[in-house]
Amino acid sequence: MAFDRITVEPDKLEGKPCVRGLRISVETVVRLIASGWSFDEILENYPDLEHEDIRQSLEHAAAASNVHV
């Protein structure tokens, strides 16, 4: 699965996965969703984000947590 909107830069946010090189981490997006924020609320409060950024953040987090036993 390709994540063309998720970037990892060692010198930005300690190398955490971010959205399009912005200083908005995938973790931040996932935590907002987990806290009950809607996509619209996130987009309103983080105007640099786009709907696809949120979707890919969730997909990236799901892929990163996929552990095979």
C-alpha positions as CSV (number, residue, x, y, z in Angstrom):
1,M,0.0,0.0,0.0
2,A,1.4,3.4,-1.0
3,F,1.2,6.3,1.3
4,D,2.1,9.3,-0.9
5,R,1.0,11.8,1.7
6,I,2.9,10.4,4.6
7,T,6.5,11.5,5.0
8,V,9.3,10.6,7.4
9,E,12.1,13.0,7.9
10,P,14.8,12.3,10.5
11,D,15.1,16.0,11.4
12,K,11.4,16.7,11.7
13,L,9.4,15.7,14.8
14,E,12.0,13.1,15.7
15,G,11.4,11.1,12.5
16,K,7.8,10.4,13.3
17,P,5.5,9.9,10.2
18,C,4.0,13.2,9.3
19,V,1.5,14.5,6.7
20,R,3.0,15.9,3.5
21,G,6.1,17.1,5.3
22,L,4.0,19.4,7.6
23,R,4.7,19.4,11.3
24,I,1.4,17.4,11.8
25,S,2.1,13.9,12.8
26,V,0.1,10.8,11.9
27,E,-0.1,10.2,15.6
28,T,-1.8,13.6,16.1
29,V,-4.4,12.9,13.5
30,V,-5.1,9.4,14.9
31,R,-5.4,10.8,18.5
32,L,-7.9,13.5,17.3
33,I,-10.0,10.8,15.7
34,A,-9.8,8.6,18.8
35,S,-10.9,11.6,20.9
36,G,-14.1,11.9,18.9
37,W,-13.2,14.6,16.4
38,S,-14.9,14.4,13.1
39,F,-13.0,14.9,9.8
40,D,-14.7,18.2,9.4
41,E,-13.6,19.4,12.9
42,I,-10.0,18.4,12.1
43,L,-10.1,20.2,8.8
44,E,-11.5,23.3,10.4
45,N,-8.8,23.4,13.1
46,Y,-5.9,22.3,10.9
47,P,-6.5,24.2,7.6
48,D,-3.3,22.8,6.0
49,L,-4.8,19.3,6.1
50,E,-7.0,17.8,3.4
51,H,-9.6,15.0,3.7
52,E,-7.2,12.5,2.0
53,D,-4.5,13.4,4.5
54,I,-6.7,12.2,7.4
55,R,-7.7,9.0,5.5
56,Q,-4.1,8.1,4.7
57,S,-3.0,8.8,8.3
58,L,-5.6,6.3,9.5
59,E,-4.6,3.7,6.9
60,H,-0.9,4.3,7.8
61,A,-1.5,3.8,11.5
62,A,-3.5,0.6,10.8
63,A,-0.7,-0.8,8.6
64,A,1.9,0.1,11.2
65,S,0.0,-1.8,13.9
66,N,-0.6,-4.9,11.8
67,V,1.3,-7.5,13.7
68,H,1.2,-11.1,12.6
69,V,1.4,-13.7,15.3
